[in-house]
Amino acid sequence: MFTIGGTVVNLASPGGSVVLQNNGGNNLTVTANGNFTFTTSIAAGSAYAITVLTQPSSPAQTCGVTNGSGTANANVTNVAVNCGHNEWAWMGGSNVVNASGTYGSMGVAAPANIPGVRNFGPVSWTDTSGNLWLFGGNGLDSAGTSGDLNDLWKYNITSGEWTWVSGSNLVSQNGTYGTLNTPAAGNVPGARDSAVGWIDASGNLWLFGGVGLDSAGTNGNLNDLWEFVVSMNQWAWKGGSNLVNQSGVYGTLGAAAAGNIPGARGFSTVQLISGEVWLFGGFGSDSAGTQNNLNDLWEYTISSGEWTWMGGSNLVNAVGVYGMKGTAAMANIPGARFSAATWTDTSGNLWLFGGANQVSSTTVNYFNDMWEFSTVSKEWTWMNGSNAINQSGTYGSLGVAAAGNTPGGRSDTMSWTDPSGNFWLFGGFGFDSTTPLPNVEFDLNDLWEFSASTNEWTWKNGPNVGNGNGTFGTLGQLAPGSIPASREGGARWADASGNLWLFSGSGANAFNDLWLYLP
C-alpha cells in the first residue's frame, strides 16, 4: 500500500481552506500551506487522481493541481496544489470614493462597521494575535465631516469585522493627557495625522508625534508619546509635551538622557529593532525651534523611557552625504526628508527608501535612494537608487529582478516586510517610468519587491505609469485583474502568513477600501 500526498502553496492564511479528493473520494481539508497526505493509502499499481472538490472561499481563490494523476508504484509525494499568487483581493470597505465611517457601538465588532476614508496619515499596527489596528489620520468621520481624527480601530482578519475601540467618531478632538505614565479611561491622544507607531513585547501600541491638536486645542506639530495598554483598553501619556510646536532637546550625541526628546514633527519614519525604537527625520522642529525638513536619527529605549540622539543634524535642511555606493562610513547620512519608507531586515538593520524634501511652498523634491543603517556599527550605507532628486522609475520586465531596476522618486508610500525578509513597496506620490517634468508628479499603484540579499528591485504588479484606476472585482475574490487605485498615505500591515494588507489613502479621491495582496 502506498500513500498519496504533496504540497499546497499560496493558500491564503488565516482563513483559507481547500478540500481535495483522490479518485472522487477520501476528502481531505487543507487549511495551511505545506505538505499533505491523504488518510487512505492505495494498492501498488493502482491509479490515483487528485482533484479540488471545494475551492477556498475566504478569501475566494482558485487552486489548480499539477502532477495530480498517475499510477502508484511507490509513495507519491509530488502532487502540487497551487492556489494562486501575485494577486489582489478587495476585502472590505466601499468601492466608491469619499465614504463616511460607520462606527457602530464602541467595543462591539459588527460586519457593517468600517472606518471612513483616510486621505493620509493614519497609524497602523499588527498585534501579537494577528489583529490589524488603525489610529486617526485625516479623513471623514461618522457625520461625513472632513478633518483629523483620533479614533482607534481593530480589524479581525478571521471574522472580517472592524471594532471601534477608542477615541471619538467626530473630527477635531483635543487631546486629554491625564497624568504622565498613568493609564486612564478618559485619556486619549488628540486628533492628528502623520504620526508614527510601534508595538512592544507586551503587545501594547505606541504612538509618537504627528500633526494635529494638543491639550489646548491648538493645531500644529506634536512630540507627545503615548502607549495604549490593550489589556486595560486605556491610553497613557508617556512623554513629550502636551502642547504643539516644541523644539527638540538633543543632549549629547550617543548619550541617553531623561530630558532628551525629538522635536515636534509629522511624516517621520519608525522601526522597532530588537526591542529598541529607531526614529528618522520628518517635517518639524529642530533644536532651535526652526520648522522644516529633518534628518536626525533617534533611538528610544522602552524599558528606560529615554531617547538618544544617534546621528544626523540637530538643525533643519541638512544635506545628504552619500559616500561610495555599497560602502559604509561614519560620515554617511541621508539628507533631510519626510514621508520616507522604512523596513527591518533579518539581521536587524534599518533600511530607508525615498521620501520628499520641501524646498518652498510650491516646490517639493523627491528621492529614490535606498539606505541601510547598521544598528551595530551605527553607520549608514547608500545601497541603491540615485543621489540625485526627481528620478523616474526603471521598471525593467514585470516579475524579473535586475540590478538596474528602481522605483522612481516618491513619498507617502505603503511598505511591508515579508517573513522571508524581502521588502515590499506600493504606490505613493512621485514619478513613474515617464520622463519627469517639474512639479508634475503622480499618484502611483505599482508594487515592488526588494531583496536585501541581492540588492535588487523587482516590479511585481500594477502599471508603470501613474494615476491608475482601481479594479475591484468581486468582494473577497483574488483575481489577476484586481488592483487598488493609485494612492498615497494609506495604512498598511503584514500578517503572520506574509500577506500584505492595505487600507484607504487618497489619489484623485479618498478611499476606505481594504485590500489583501497574496505574494
N, C-alpha and C positions, 0 to 999 in steps of 0.2 A: 504494500500500500504506500502511496506517495501523497505528500501534502502539496497543496496549490496555494501560492501566495505571490506577493510582490510588494510594490511601493506606491503610496499615494503622495503626490506632490501638489502644491499650490491650492490646497483646500483652505478656504478662509477659516481662520480660527481667532477667537472662540465663536461658536455658533454653527460652524459648518458641519454637515453630516451627509454622507453619501451611502446609499445601500447598493451593495454589489451582489451578483448572483453567479453561481457556477452551474452550467448546464441547466439553466432555468429554475434552480432551487438553491438550497443551502444559503439562505440570505445572510449577508454579513454587513452590519452597520459600522462604518468607519467614521470617527469623529475627529481625527487628528492626522496630520501628515506623518509619514514614516512607513514602516513595514506592516503588512497584514498577512494573515494566513487563514484560509477557510477552515472551519471546525471539522468538516468531514473530509477524510482522505479518499482517494480513488485508487482503483486497482491498477497494477502495472499494465501498460499498453492501452489504457482507457483514454478516451478523448476528454478534453476539458474546453469550456468556452465561457469566458468571463464577460459579463455584460453589466451595465448600470441599470438597476431597477428603479431607483428614485434619485433624482438629482438634488443637490443641495438647494435649500430654499431661503436661508438667512445668513448672508445674502445669497441670492439666486446665482448659481453657477452651472455651467455645462461641462461635465467631466467626460473625457474620452479615454478609451482603453487601447493600448498597444501591447503587442506580444500576448494577446488575450486568449488565443486558442492554439491547440496542438495536441500531441499525444504524450502522456506522462510515462516516460521511461526512467525518471528519477524525480526527486523532489523539485517542484517548479518554484522558482523564486524571482523570475524576471518579468512578471506581469506589471505593466506600468499604467497607472491611472493618473492622468494629468487634468487638473480642474481649472486650467487657465492661469494666465499671469499677465502682468503689464496692462492691467485693465482697471478702469474706474467704475464705481457704483454710486449713484445718488442714493443716500441712506436716510435722508430726512430733511425737514425744513421745506421752504417754498421754492418752486421753480419759477416764480415771478418776483420781481425786484421790490425793494422797499417795504418789506413786511414788518409789521409791529410784533412785539413779543407777546406770547401767551404764557402767563406765569402760573396760573392755577393757584393752589394753596401752598404756602411756604412749607417745605419739608415733605411734600407729598408728590411722588412720581406719578405721571399720567401720560398716556400716549399723545394727548393734544398739546402738552407743554412744549414750548420752543422759545429760546431767546430771540429777540428781534434782531434785525440787521445790525452788523457792526461794520461801520465804514473803515475803521482802522483801530489798532492799538489795544485789543483785548489781551489778557494774560492767560496762558494755558499751562496746565499740569496734568500728568498721569500719575495716579496714586498706586500704592502697592497692591491694591486689589484689581487694578486694571481699569478703574473708572476714569473718565475724562472730565477735567474741571475747567471752568471758564470764569474769568472775572472781568467785569467792566468793559472799557473801550468806548469809543464814540459811535453812537447808533440811535436806534429808536426804542422807546420804552413801551409800556403797555397801552399808553394813550396815543401812540404814534408820534410823540414829540421827539425831536432830534436833539442830542446833546451827549455829554459824558455821563457814564453810568457807573454804579458801584454794586451791581447785582452779582452774586456768586451762584454758579450753576454746577450741577454734577450730571454727567451722562453715563448711563449704564449700557455698556456695549451689548451685553447679553439680552436685556429686555428691550433695548432701543428706546428707553424713556429718559427724559430730562426731569430733574428736580431743581426747583428754585430753593436754594439753601439759605441765603443771607442777603442783606442789602435791600435796597429799595427797587420797586418796579417803575419808578419815575426818575427822570434825569435830574442832574444838577443838585445833588445832595452834598451837604457839608460832611466833613469827617467828624466822628465822635471818638476821641482818643482815649478817654478814661485815664487810668493810672499806668505809668510806664511799667512794662513787664507783667501786667496783671490782666488775664483774660476776663472778659465780662460780656454779658448778654447784650448790653447796649452799645458796645464798641463796634465801629465799622469804619473802614477807610473811606475818605471822600471820593466822589465820582472822579474818574480820571481815565485817560488813555495813555498808551505808550509806556506803561510801567514794565518791569521785568519780574520774574518769579522763579522759584525753585522749590523742591520738595526735600525734606530732611529724612534722616534714617528712621524717625518715628512715624513717618507718613504725614507730617504736618506741612501745610502750604505756607510759603513765604512770599512776600510782596515788597518791592522796593521802588520808590520814586514814581515817575510819570508826570503827566501834565493834567492838572485838574484843580480841585477845590480843597482848601485846608480847613482847619477848625473854625476859622472866622468867615468862611465863605468866599475868600479871595482866590481868584484863579491864577495859576502860574505853575512853574516847575516845582516839583516836590522832591524831598530826600528823606521822607519818612520810611521806616522799616516796620513791617507787620508780619505777624505769624497767625495763621488760622489753625487752631487746635481742633482737629477733626473729631476726636472723641468727645469734646465738650461742645462742638458746634459754636465756637466763640473766637473772636479776634482779640489779639493782644498787640498793643503798640510796643515795639521792641527797641526803637532808636530813631535818631534823626529828629528833625523839627516838625512841629505841628503847624508851621507857617511856611508859606511859599518863598521861593527865590533865595534860598540860603547859600552862602559861599561854602566851598569845600575847606575842610580842615585836614591838611595833608600830613602834618607831622614830619618825621624823618623817613626818607626813602628806605623801605625794607624793614621798618620797625613798627610793630603793632602798638596801639595805644588806645585807651578807653575814650579819649577825646577826638580821635580821628573819625572823619565822616566824609564820604564823597559829597560834592556839591549837588544842589537840586538839579535834576535832569530828567529828560524823557528820551526815548528812542535809543537807549543803550542796549548792550548785549550781556548775557549772563550764562554761565555754565557751572554745574556742580561737578567737581572732580575730587574723588577720594575724600568726600565729606567737607571739602573746602569750596567756597563760592568765589568765582572769578568774574569780575565786572569790568567791562571795557567801554570807554567813550560815551557817546551820546551827544545830545544838544542841551547845554545847561550852563551852570555857573562854575567858574574856576576858583582858585584861591583868593583872587582879588575881587570876586563878585561879578566879573565880566561874563556875559552870556554869549556863547557861540559854540562852535564845534570843539569836541574834546577827544583826546587820545590817551587819557590816563587809564592805567590798569590797577585794579584793586583786588585784594584778597580779603574775604570775610570768613572768620572762624566762628562757626555756630556755637561751639562749646564755650568759648570765652566771650563772645559777643563783641569782638574787636575787629576793626578794619585796619588793613595795612596797605599803604600806597606802594605798589610794586614796580611801577615803570611808567613811561610816558611823561608828558609835561603836566605841571600844575597850572598852566596857563592855556587859554584857548588858541585854536588855529595853528597847532604845531604841524610842521611839515614832516612827511614820512621819510624815514631813512631805510632804503631797500637793501643796500649792500649787494652781494652777489646772489643770484637766484640759486637756491638749494644749499646755501651756506649760512649757518647760524652765527650771530655775532651780538655782543652785548650792546652795540650802538644801534642795531636794527630796531625799528618800531614803525607800525602802520601810522599813517597820517591821521589827523583828527577827522572824525566822521560820525555819522549817526545811521541807525537802521541797517547795520550790517547783519550778516547771518553767522552763527557760530555752531560748532559741534565739538564733541569729545571723542577721541579715538580710543582704541582698545588698550593703548599704552598710557593713557591718562594725559595726553597732550591736548591743548586747546587749539582749535582751528577757527579761522575767521575769513570770511569772504565778503568783498564788496562793501556796499553802503554808499552814503552820499555826504557831500560837503556843501553847506550853504554859503555861497560866495556873496550874494546880495539878495535883496528882496525878490529879484526876478531871475536870478541865476543859481542853479544847483549843478554841481559836478558829480558824476557817478563813477565808482570804482569797480573793477572786476579782478582785483588782485586776491590771491589766496595766500594766507599766512598760517604758520604753525608756531605755537608757543610751548616750549618745554617747561613744565612746572617743576622740573628737577634742576636744570641749568639756568632757568629764568632768562632764556634767550629766544628771540624771535627769528624765524626763517621765512623769507619770501619764497614760496614754493611754486606758484603758478600764476597765470594771468599777467596782466601788463602793469608797469609802473607809470603809465600814462592814463589820463582820465577819458571818460566818454568813449569807450571802445565798443564796437559792435561785436556780436557773438560769432564764434566759429563753431558751427554745429556738426560738420562732418556728416557721416552717414548715420541714420537712425539706428540705435542699438549697438553701435560699434565704437568702442573706446579708442582714443587716439591721443597722442602727445600734444597735437596742435589744437584740440578741441577746448573751448572755454565759453561759458555764458558771457553775454555782454554785460557792460556795467549796469548795475541796478541796485535798488534799495527796497526795503519793505517786503522781502521775500518770506516764504514759509519753508522751514528746514527741519529735517529729521535725521536721526542716526538709526540704522537698522541693526539687527542682532549680530550681523557679520562685521559691523564696524564701518560700513560704507555710508557716505553722506548723501543726502537727497535734498534737492533744491527745487522749489516750484514757484513759478511766476515772479511777481514783484513789479516794480516800475522802473523802466530804463530802456535799454537798447536791444533790439532784436538782430537778425542777421543782415539787415539792410545797412547802408552807409549812414552813420549818424549825422543828423543836422542839428545845428544849435537850437536848444530849447524845444526839440521835437522828440519827446520820449513816448513810450507806450506802456500800457498795462499788458502783462505777459501771462501766458498759461502754458509755457514749456516746462517740462520736467527733466531734471538732470540727476545723474548719479556720479559721485566722485569716489574713486578708490584711493585711500591714503597710501596703500602699499605700492601702487604703481604710479601715483601722482597723475592720474588721467581722468578726464571727464568723459561721460557717455550721455549723449542726448537720447533720452528714453521714450519720450511721449510728448504729444502736443505739437503745435505748429512752431516754425522758426520765424514767424512774423507776428507782430503784436496786435493787440485789440481783437483777439479771437473770441468768438461767441461760444457759449456753452451748449452741450448736447446732453440732456438729462437722461434720456432713455426711460426705462421702466424702474420705478422705485424699488430699490433693493437688488437690482439685477446688474451684475458685472457684464460689461459688453465692450468690445473693441472700439466702438464709435463714441462711447460716452466720455465726456470731459468737462470739468468745471470751466466756466468762462474766465477770461483774463481778469486778474485781480491783484491787489496789493493789500498787505496789512491784515490778513486773516489769522485765525487761530489754527494751531497745528499740534498734532500728537503722534507718537508712535506707540502701538500697543505691544504686548508681550510676544506676539507672534510675528512682529516685524511689519505689520500692515500700517499704512500711513493714513491718517485721518486729517481732514481739512474742514474748517467751518468758517463761513462768512468771508468778509473782506469786501473791497469795493473796486470797481472799474468805472465803466460808463455809468453804472448804477451800483447800489449796495445790495448785498445778498445775506440771507440767513440759511443757506443750503449747507447740508452736511454730506461729506463725501468720504468714501473709503477707496484707497488705492492698494491693490494687491500686486506687490513687486513680481 
